[in-house]
Amino acid sequence: MILRILTILFIISIFIPVEFHYLLGSLRIETYRVVLGLALVVSIINIRQVLEKADFVDVLLGAFIMLATASLMYNHGVQKGLESSGILAIEVLGSFYLARLFITTPKRYYFVNLGFVMILSVMVFFSLYEAFAKHRILHDWATMITGNNSLDYRLYTHYYIRFGIMRTTNLFAHPILYGTIGAIFFPFAILLVINKFKWINFGRALALLIGMITTLSSAPLLAVVFQGATAMLAHYWQGAKRLWSSVAFFAFASFLLINALSNRGFFAILISYLTFNPVTGYYRMLQWEHSMDDIADNPVMGIGLHDWSRPEWMNSSIDSFWLLVTMQHGVFAGFILLFCSFYAVFNVLGVLHKHHPAVKWMVNSWIMASMSLILIGFTVDYFGKIQPMFFFVLGSISWAKYHEQLNDSVNKLSHIARIKAAYQNKMK
């Protein structure tokens, strides 16, 4: 019961505007952090259950937290290091184990995802108003209630108006946050339409897409592209490994060719063109170039929360989750977390074909969402509420490894349904 309540509160807390917070010194306490703190306590109390369900992903995630803690303590001292690592553990382990302990069946996975989709689809009406009226109405209401004006002032300037409309934030602190969270649940919404077509499901999927478009951010639209590519990968994974080996070979050959013909290199071209604003793309490329010195000078322990070296005219933000993790906590921590994420996806992908069709589409939606989150993390930082959402999604699929038991349950339910249908027809 407590896990159900915490999960419902977590879903609600994701949609509570940033203005609703309490400052404890320099630490900003938001509802989602309180919920995840309680979830982490519940996980510790239920440590035996956690250990019973543990697999290699848990080991890698634990190793990352230990390395990150060591990095923060090394760079900032024991007290501040423990405080910062405590917040990190709450957002990473609290969200991961909340999902791991509660979402233990396809039914729970279905309703948690449906809950997010329903809320996001209703929110689109505010997004359309915000975009065309150029009025961040939800944040203005939140400021009136709390007295906190928490949005970056630049979000109200012409820099966030593109093609004559304002980039929407809706209930979130930034358009990227809104768009990325919408992209997380877009595969579920689309596959729900395909597998259980109803007009209301179609309307929800369309609302999610419209909401992502109104952010005018490259991140959610790039995520949709990656999700489409991942869907193809999942479809052919078991039957055409030779094909994918050939694709990988030609992709690598193309990589070498582009590097040979361009003085900017493949990755620089990728980042500079996969954005709405070429200046933004070029700026992200510069972040990678200038942060390499910090990584090279501090490869093991990273720089912690210290400022990174860069020209005076550049601001301190880093628009890449994976780059920031590596720079802050060291190369080993960054590699372990990235490997953990890819391992989780490909581990589930390997058993996708063994699932009953009634369950398979949900597993597929998770693979699509997770792979896109990993990939767009190279061009977007998972700040604010995206970081706990990333690990919540990562922990929400552990039930998929019990595919044999799930298939037996689905077959029994199907058999019972056929018997009931035959009985009802006979009575008629």
C-alpha positions in Angstrom: 0.0 0.0 0.0 2.8 2.5 0.9 4.5 1.9 -2.4 1.3 2.5 -4.3 0.7 5.8 -2.4 4.3 6.9 -3.0 4.1 6.1 -6.7 0.9 8.1 -7.1 2.4 11.0 -5.2 5.5 10.8 -7.4 3.5 11.0 -10.5 1.6 14.1 -9.1 4.8 15.7 -7.9 6.4 15.6 -11.4 3.6 18.0 -12.5 3.9 20.4 -9.5 5.5 23.7 -10.8 9.0 24.6 -9.6 7.6 27.6 -7.8 6.3 25.3 -5.1 9.5 24.7 -3.2 11.1 25.5 0.1 14.7 26.7 0.5 16.7 24.9 3.2 19.9 26.9 3.0 21.1 26.5 -0.6 19.1 23.3 -1.0 15.8 23.5 -2.8 13.2 21.1 -1.4 10.6 20.1 -3.9 7.7 17.6 -3.5 9.3 15.0 -5.8 12.5 15.0 -3.7 10.5 14.4 -0.5 8.6 11.6 -2.1 11.8 10.0 -3.4 13.4 10.4 0.0 10.6 8.4 1.6 10.8 5.8 -1.3 14.5 5.4 -0.5 13.8 4.8 3.2 11.1 2.2 2.3 13.7 0.5 0.0 16.2 0.3 2.8 13.5 -1.1 5.1 12.7 -3.7 2.5 16.3 -4.4 1.7 15.7 -8.2 1.6 13.2 -7.8 -1.2 15.6 -5.4 -3.0 18.4 -8.0 -2.8 16.1 -10.8 -4.0 15.2 -8.8 -7.2 18.7 -7.5 -7.7 20.6 -8.1 -10.9 23.6 -6.7 -12.8 21.9 -3.3 -13.3 21.6 -2.9 -9.5 25.4 -3.7 -9.1 26.3 -1.1 -11.8 24.0 1.5 -10.3 25.4 0.9 -6.9 29.0 1.2 -8.2 28.1 4.5 -9.9 26.7 5.9 -6.6 29.8 4.9 -4.7 32.1 6.5 -7.3 30.0 9.7 -7.4 30.0 9.8 -3.6 33.8 9.4 -3.5 34.2 12.2 -6.2 32.0 14.6 -4.3 33.8 13.9 -0.9 37.2 14.3 -2.6 36.3 17.6 -4.3 34.2 19.2 -1.5 35.1 17.6 1.7 33.2 15.0 3.8 30.3 17.1 5.0 29.4 18.9 1.7 30.2 15.7 -0.2 27.8 13.6 1.8 25.1 16.2 1.5 25.4 16.4 -2.3 25.7 12.6 -2.7 22.7 12.2 -0.5 20.6 14.3 -2.9 22.0 12.3 -5.8 21.2 9.0 -4.1 17.6 10.2 -3.4 17.1 11.1 -7.1 18.8 8.0 -8.5 18.2 5.2 -6.1 14.9 6.5 -4.7 13.3 6.8 -8.1 14.9 3.5 -9.4 13.7 1.4 -6.5 10.3 3.0 -6.2 9.7 1.7 -9.8 11.5 -1.5 -9.2 9.5 -2.4 -6.1 6.1 -1.2 -7.2 6.0 -1.9 -11.0 6.2 -5.6 -10.7 3.5 -6.6 -13.3 2.5 -5.5 -16.8 -0.8 -4.2 -15.3 1.0 -1.8 -13.0 3.3 -0.7 -15.8 0.3 -0.1 -18.0 -1.5 2.1 -15.4 1.5 4.1 -14.4 2.3 4.9 -18.0 -1.4 5.6 -18.7 -1.5 8.0 -15.8 1.4 10.1 -17.2 -0.2 10.0 -20.7 -3.6 11.2 -19.4 -2.1 14.1 -17.5 0.2 15.1 -20.4 -2.7 15.0 -22.9 -4.9 17.3 -20.8 -2.0 19.7 -20.3 -1.9 20.4 -24.1 -4.7 23.0 -23.9 -2.5 25.1 -21.7 0.4 24.5 -24.0 -1.5 25.9 -27.0 -2.6 28.9 -25.0 1.0 29.6 -23.8 2.4 29.2 -27.3 0.1 31.5 -29.1 -0.8 34.0 -26.4 2.9 34.2 -25.3 1.8 34.0 -21.7 3.2 31.5 -19.2 -0.1 31.4 -17.4 0.6 28.4 -15.2 3.8 29.8 -13.8 2.1 33.2 -13.2 -0.6 31.4 -11.2 2.0 29.5 -9.3 4.0 32.7 -8.5 0.8 34.4 -7.3 0.2 31.5 -4.9 3.7 31.0 -3.6 5.4 34.3 -4.1 8.3 32.5 -5.7 9.4 33.6 -9.2 11.5 30.6 -10.0 11.7 30.6 -13.8 14.8 31.8 -15.6 14.1 35.4 -16.7 15.4 34.5 -20.2 12.3 32.3 -20.7 10.3 35.5 -21.0 12.5 37.1 -23.6 12.5 37.0 -27.4 15.2 34.2 -27.2 12.3 31.7 -26.5 10.1 32.9 -29.3 10.5 30.9 -32.5 8.5 31.1 -35.7 6.2 33.6 -34.0 5.2 31.4 -31.0 6.6 31.0 -27.5 8.4 27.8 -26.6 6.1 26.2 -24.0 7.1 25.2 -20.6 3.7 24.3 -19.3 4.1 23.1 -15.7 7.8 22.6 -16.0 10.9 24.8 -15.5 12.1 24.7 -19.2 10.8 23.6 -22.6 13.3 20.8 -22.7 11.9 19.4 -19.5 8.4 19.4 -20.8 9.3 18.0 -24.2 11.6 15.3 -22.9 9.0 14.0 -20.4 6.4 14.0 -23.2 8.8 12.0 -25.4 9.3 9.4 -22.6 5.7 8.3 -22.8 5.1 8.9 -26.5 6.0 5.3 -27.5 3.5 3.9 -25.0 0.8 6.2 -26.3 1.5 5.3 -30.0 1.7 1.5 -29.4 -1.5 1.7 -27.3 -3.3 3.2 -30.3 -1.9 0.5 -32.6 -2.7 -2.4 -30.2 -5.9 -1.1 -28.7 -7.4 1.4 -31.1 -9.8 3.8 -29.5 -10.4 7.4 -30.5 -9.6 8.5 -27.0 -6.2 6.7 -27.2 -5.6 8.4 -30.6 -6.5 11.7 -29.1 -4.0 11.3 -26.2 -1.2 10.3 -28.5 -1.9 13.3 -30.8 -2.0 15.6 -27.7 1.4 14.4 -26.6 2.8 15.0 -30.0 1.3 18.5 -30.2 2.7 19.3 -26.7 6.2 18.2 -27.8 6.0 20.3 -30.9 5.0 23.5 -29.0 8.3 23.3 -27.0 10.1 23.9 -30.3 12.9 21.9 -28.9 15.1 19.5 -30.9 15.4 17.1 -28.0 11.8 15.5 -28.0 11.7 15.5 -31.8 15.1 13.9 -32.0 13.8 11.4 -29.4 10.9 10.4 -31.7 13.4 9.8 -34.5 15.5 7.6 -32.3 12.3 5.8 -31.1 11.4 5.0 -34.7 14.9 3.6 -35.3 14.8 1.6 -32.1 11.4 0.1 -33.2 13.1 -1.1 -36.4 16.0 -2.5 -34.4 13.6 -4.3 -32.0 11.6 -5.7 -34.9 14.6 -7.2 -36.7 16.8 -8.0 -33.6 16.2 -11.7 -33.5 15.8 -12.5 -37.2 18.3 -10.4 -39.0 21.5 -10.1 -37.0 23.5 -10.4 -40.1 21.7 -7.4 -41.5 22.4 -5.3 -38.4 26.1 -6.4 -38.5 26.2 -5.0 -42.1 24.4 -1.8 -41.0 26.9 -1.3 -38.2 29.8 -1.9 -40.5 28.6 0.7 -43.1 27.8 3.1 -40.3 31.3 2.8 -39.0 32.7 3.2 -42.5 30.6 6.3 -43.0 31.9 7.6 -39.7 35.5 7.3 -40.9 34.6 8.8 -44.3 32.9 11.9 -42.8 35.9 12.3 -40.4 38.3 12.1 -43.3 36.4 14.7 -45.5 35.5 17.1 -42.7 37.7 19.2 -40.5 34.9 19.3 -37.9 34.5 15.6 -37.4 31.3 13.5 -37.3 30.2 14.3 -33.7 30.5 18.0 -34.3 28.4 17.8 -37.4 25.8 15.7 -35.6 25.4 18.1 -32.8 25.4 21.2 -34.9 22.6 20.0 -37.2 20.3 18.1 -34.8 19.0 21.4 -33.3 16.4 24.0 -34.4 19.0 26.7 -33.8 22.4 26.3 -35.5 23.9 28.6 -32.9 22.7 26.3 -30.1 24.2 23.3 -31.9 27.6 25.1 -32.4 27.5 26.2 -28.7 27.0 22.5 -27.6 29.9 21.5 -29.8 32.1 24.1 -28.0 31.0 22.7 -24.6 32.4 19.3 -25.6 35.7 20.9 -26.8 36.4 23.1 -23.8 35.3 20.5 -21.2 37.8 17.9 -22.4 40.6 19.6 -20.5 38.8 19.2 -17.2 38.1 15.6 -17.9 41.8 15.0 -19.0 43.1 16.7 -15.8 40.7 14.9 -13.5 39.9 11.5 -15.1 39.3 9.5 -11.9 37.6 11.8 -9.4 36.2 14.5 -11.8 35.8 18.1 -10.8 32.7 17.5 -8.6 30.4 20.6 -8.5 33.3 23.0 -9.2 33.1 25.3 -12.2 34.6 24.0 -15.4 37.2 25.8 -17.5 35.9 27.8 -20.5 36.1 31.2 -22.2 34.7 34.1 -20.1 31.8 34.6 -22.6 30.5 31.1 -22.2 27.9 30.4 -19.4 28.3 27.5 -17.0 25.6 25.2 -18.3 26.5 21.8 -20.0 24.0 20.6 -22.5 24.8 16.9 -22.2 23.9 14.5 -19.4 26.7 12.1 -20.2 29.3 14.8 -20.6 28.3 16.4 -17.3 28.4 13.1 -15.3 31.8 12.3 -16.7 33.2 15.7 -16.0 31.7 15.9 -12.4 32.4 12.3 -11.2 35.1 11.0 -13.5 35.5 8.8 -16.5 34.9 5.5 -14.7 31.6 6.8 -13.2 30.4 8.1 -16.5 31.3 4.9 -18.3 29.6 2.7 -15.7 26.4 4.6 -15.8 26.3 4.6 -19.6 27.1 0.9 -19.8 24.5 0.2 -17.1 21.8 2.0 -19.2 22.7 0.2 -22.5 23.0 -3.1 -20.7 19.5 -2.7 -19.2 18.0 -2.0 -22.7 19.8 -4.8 -24.6 19.1 -7.2 -21.8 15.4 -6.6 -22.2 15.7 -6.5 -26.0 17.1 -10.0 -25.9 13.9 -11.5 -24.4 11.4 -9.3 -26.3 10.5 -12.0 -28.8 9.7 -14.4 -25.9 6.8 -12.3 -24.6 3.1 -12.8 -25.4 1.8 -10.2 -27.9 -0.5 -8.9 -25.1 2.6 -7.9 -23.1 5.2 -7.5 -25.9 4.0 -4.0 -27.0 4.5 -2.6 -23.5 8.0 -4.1 -23.3 8.7 -2.6 -26.7 7.5 0.8 -25.6 9.9 0.7 -22.7 12.8 -0.2 -25.0 12.0 2.7 -27.4 11.7 5.2 -24.6 14.8 4.1 -22.8 17.0 4.0 -25.9 15.9 7.5 -26.9 16.6 8.8 -23.4 20.2 7.4 -23.5 20.9 8.8 -27.0 19.4 12.3 -26.5 21.4 12.5 -23.2 24.4 13.3 -25.4 22.8 16.6 -26.4 20.6 17.4 -23.4 21.4 17.6 -19.7 18.9 15.7 -17.5 18.5 18.6 -15.0 15.5 19.1 -12.7 12.9 16.4 -12.9 14.3 14.6 -15.9 17.0 12.9 -13.9 14.7 11.1 -11.4 12.4 10.3 -14.4 15.3 8.7 -16.2 16.0 6.3 -13.3 12.3 5.7 -12.6 11.9 4.5 -16.2 15.1 2.4 -15.9 13.6 0.6 -12.8 10.1 0.1 -14.3 10.8 -3.0 -16.4 12.2 -5.6 -14.1 9.0 -7.6 -14.5 9.9 -8.3 -18.1 12.6 -10.8 -17.3 9.9 -13.2 -15.9 8.5 -13.7 -19.4 7.7 -17.4 -18.9 5.5 -16.8 -15.8 3.9 -13.8 -17.6 3.1 -15.9 -20.7 1.5 -18.6 -18.5 -0.6 -16.0 -16.8 -1.7 -14.4 -20.1 -2.5 -17.8 -21.6 -4.6 -18.8 -18.5 -6.5 -15.5 -18.7 -7.1 -15.9 -22.4 -8.4 -19.5 -21.8 -10.8 -18.3 -19.1 -12.0 -15.5 -21.3 -12.7 -18.0 -24.1 -14.6 -20.2 -21.7 -16.7 -17.3 -20.5 -17.4 -16.2 -24.1 -18.5 -19.7 -25.1 -20.7 -20.0 -22.0 -22.4 -16.7 -22.7 -23.0 -17.6 -26.4 -24.5 -20.9 -25.2 -26.9 -19.2 -22.8 -28.0 -16.9 -25.6 
